[in-house]
């Protein structure tokens, strides 16, 4: 467990992979009754490894996360739910990982998360590998957590993989629709976050970022115009 705190240093990747494999083997041998007491702490430790530079670490941590969920006895499930919900968005993004085995592991883990949380719509969308459907489901299922999802998404705008940057832009674009219903401040924040990606080296990322910013600006202008019209009607 202590070894995992050094997992984000490049030189430690082979060691981290071995540690993750040891944990997976241990989880299978211990059974729920013995594995459950440390499952929550372990889940917290491995969440940051989902977007590790090493694809082996990414895949190993995601598969271990799935095993950890399966190991939690019902008495501990309530405590585990918060951690599982924090893992939803990273798993969604990693479904677009350029390493096929990581993408597959992420999809399988997301289905397990949906079962754990008993979110039927999320389970269905995850089984169909419908990333846009999953995005919409997350925002509809947890409307109060939109700001949290935005903060979780921002680091992925700088991810080394273009596919993940692109998915983050698309998700932030969907957040924009909710932002218009919540605050102008959040809308401005996400537009500012997307602007650097208009110069992204990858064409698809540039295109999606530019289109998203244009939509948000147009919607914002329309919203301000509607507010002005309403004010004028009130005055006159």
FENURLIN-V557103 format. One record per helix or strand of 3 or more residues. SS is the DSSP state (H for helix, E for strand). FROM is the first residue (numbers start at 1). LEN is the number of residues. If there is no record, write none. Layout:
# FENURLIN-V557103
ss: (SS;SS)
from: (FROM;FROM)
len: (LEN;LEN)
This chain:
# FENURLIN-V557103
ss: (H;H;H;H;H;H;H;H;H;H;H;H)
from: (2;10;32;55;74;100;120;131;143;162;184;203)
len: (5;21;20;17;21;18;8;11;16;21;16;33)
